[in-house]
C-alpha cells in the first residue's frame, strides 16, 4: 500500500520517472504471443481486475499476474495468446475494456446517486 | 423427515427499500440490452442507504475483481489531507513526543482534498495549494487557578489555557497565503463530530482528546497537513450474503447455526450469490461517502489511462 510515512516512503517523483510504469520483458522465454509485462507501483487492485478481463478475451490462452515480493510495489503480468494475436495488443484491448467498464460504472453510480438524492432529499445535504 | 420443498437460496430476493414508499425500486440496468455496454452480462447498481457518512450500495451482476478493486482503492488510494509533519517545540506533558505526533496525525480534518495538490517532493515548495498549517499552544493552569486567558503574554509562548484536556478544539488553523480568504466560510479546522444529541444530554465532548495535562505543563507545536494517498478512518467492507428465511437478508451474517439442529439441517442450503455484491462505505472524513466511491472509480480509470499511454509509447518507439 502506498502509505507515505518516512520509514516506508514512496519513491520520489524523480525515481519514478527513471522507471517506466510498464515494461515489456525481453529474453529467451519471451515472444510476441507469450509475453511478460512488469507494471511498477501496482498491486492486486489492478492485477486481479486486469486478470479477469484478460481471461474473458477469447484470444487469451493463459493470463495471470504475480506480486513477486509483498514489499515491492510491482506486479508481473503474463499473457499467452493464440497465434496471430500479439500479447501487447491483447493487453491494450483489455485495459481499454477495463477503462470502459469503469466509465460505465461511474455513470451508473452517478445516475443512481441522483435518483437517490431526488427520492430522499432529506438524507444528503 | 424429507423436505421436498427445498428453497434454493439464490432465488431469494433481498428485501425492498423500506426507507422509501416505493416497494419495487427501479434498477439502473446496462448490459446485453444495450449494444454499447462493456459488460458481458446485465449489471445493476442500487443504492439502499445513503447520507454524507454512510453508503450502502448493491452491485449486481458485476465481477468480484472489479468491485474488490474499488474496495481496495477506497481503503488505500483515495487521497485525503492529513497531518504529516509535526514540529515539537515544547512538550512537558507525560505523552511522549512521538506518541503525541502520531495521535495528531490521525485527526480527521475538514479539508476538501480536491482543492489541494499532492504533497510536494521538496519542502521549499510548500504553498497554499498543497499544505495546511496548524499550531497548538496550550498550557494547563489547573482547576483552582483563576488565571484568565487574556492575561497571557506573548513571551509565554502559549495562547490557550486549559484545565486538563487538550483536544482538537485547541488546534489553531494558521492560514497560508490566500487560504484565509478562500476558506473564510469553511475554515480548515479539525472535523467536528455532528452527532445529533437530545437537548437534555449536555456536557458531551465531541472533539478528540489529544493529551491530558497537569498544572504547569505545556505543549507547543506546529503541524503540517499534506495531501497524500492514505485515507484515515475510512472503512469499507463488502458482504455477499443471503439467508434462508424471508427475514432481512441484508443484515444476515451467514451464520451456520442452523446446522446445529438435526431436524432442519437437511432442509437448509447456505450459499452465496456471487453476482450480488453489497458494498458499504463509511466516511469519517470531509469527503462524502459517495464521493469516495466516485473517486475510487476515477483512480482505476487513471491507472488504465497511464498504462495505455505507456504501452502506446513503447509501441511507437
Interface residues (C-beta under 8 A of the other chain):
Chain A: X1 X2 X3 X4 X10 X12 X13 X14 X20 X21 X22 X24 X39 X42 X43 X44 X45 X46 X48 X49 X51 X52 X56 X88 X91 X92 X95 X96 X97 X98 X99 X100 X101 X102 X103 X104 X105 X106 X108 X109 X110 X111 X112 X113 X115 X116 X117 X119 X120 X123 X124 X125
Chain B: X19 X20 X22 X28 X30 X37 X38 X39 X40 X43 X45 X46 X47 X50 X51 X52 X57 X62 X63 X65 X66 X68 X69 X72 X73 X76 X77 X84 X119 X121 X228 X229 X230 X288 X290 X293 X294 X297 X298 X300 X301 X303 X304 X305 X306 X307 X308 X310 X311 X312 X314 X315
